[in-house]
Amino acid sequence: MFPILGSLVDFLHALLMVAWVAGLPLLFWHRSPRATRWYAIYAVAFIVLNQASRLVLGHCFLTSLASWLWEHGGAPPRSAPDEWFTVRVATAVFHLTPSHRSITLISEVLIGVTAIGMLWSLRRVHQREA
């Protein structure tokens, strides 16, 4: 049962990451203000949890949880159990093993894009109100 739960946590992790990246256009194009608002809340929560987790654990808390579940189930994941989730996914899907530094840089760029999108979104809201 633990390996199944570990897989589910990894799957949830992947969905959360895809939702963060795929939703970025909502911050720039406001065809649905309600969706933009919900995505903005989600993006901020995602980034805060991600950065706090990196500060405390050195990687995402979902990676730690999935690794713990895998280890307690007796079925270690295909790569090292303490390896970052993004490294494991890139290795499994693309047969590439990115460095932790490259993943950190990409996530920082995406955080920057999110921040710019949030500012853009707030600017558009304030322009409508004025």
N, C-alpha and C positions, 0 to 999 in steps of 0.2 A: 504494500500500500504506500509506503514512503516514497519509492521511486515514481509512482504515479503522481503523488502530490508534488514531488520535485519537478516533474515534467509540466504539471499544470501551472506551477509558479513560474517556470521558464516561459511557458506559453503566454501567461498573463503579462509577464515582463515585456515580451515581444510586442504584444498588442498595445501596451501603454506607450512604448517607444514609437511605434508606428503612428498611433493617434497623435502624439506630440508633433512629429515631423509632418504628417499629412495635414494637420490642422493649421499649420502656419499661415497659409493663404487667407484664412478667415480674419487674421489681424489686419490685412491690407485691403481686402475687398469686403465691403459691408452689405452684401445683399440680404443677409439675415442677421440683424442686430442681436437677436436672442442667441443664435449659435455663436456669434462672435463673443458675446459676454460669457457664455458657458465655457467656450474654449479658452478664453483669457484666464478665467479662474483656474481651469485645469492646468494650463501651461505654467502659471505661477506656482501652483502647488507641486507640480512635477519637478520643477527646477529647485524649489526650496528643499523638498525631500531628497532629491538626488544629491545636491551639494552638501546638505547636512550629513547624509549617509557617507559620502566620500570623505568628509572631514573626520568623522568618528571611526569608520570602518576601513577606509581606504578604497572602497568600492560600494556599489549599490547594495542596500539591505536585502533586496530581492535575490541578488546573487548569493548572499550569505544564507538566506533561508532555503533556497533551492539546493545549495551544496549540503547544508545540514540534513535536509530530507533525503538526498541521495545517499549520503554516508550512512545514515541510520537505517536505510533500507537494504544496505549490503550490495547495492548495484551502483558503483561509481559511474559518473558520466564519462563520455568517450574521451574527453580531455581532462586535464588536471582539475580536481574538484574545487580548488580555490581560484581557478582562472575566471577572469571577468566574463560575464554573460556575452557581451558584444564580441569578444574574441572567439568564444565558443560558436556563436552563430555565424560569424564571418568564416570561420574554418569549416563548419558544416555545410554552409550554403555555397560559398564562393571558392572554397579550397585555398583560402588565403589566411594568413595569420598576422593581423595588424598588431603593431606595438601598442602598449598602453599609452605611450605619449601621443601617438597619432589619434587614438580614440579620444583622449582628453582634448586635443586640439579641435577635433571635429565637434565634440560636444560643446566646447567653448564658443565656436563659431555659431552653432545652432542656438545657444543661449543668447548670443549677441543679436542674431536675427530675431529671436523672440522678443528681446528687449526693444529693438527698433520697431518691431510690429506693434508692441504694446503702446509705445509712444505715438506711433502713427494713428493707432486706433483711438487713443485718448484725444489726440488733436482733432480728429474728425468729429468725435462726439462733442467736444467743446465748440467747434465751429458751427455745428447744428444748433447748439443751445444759444449762441450769441446772436 
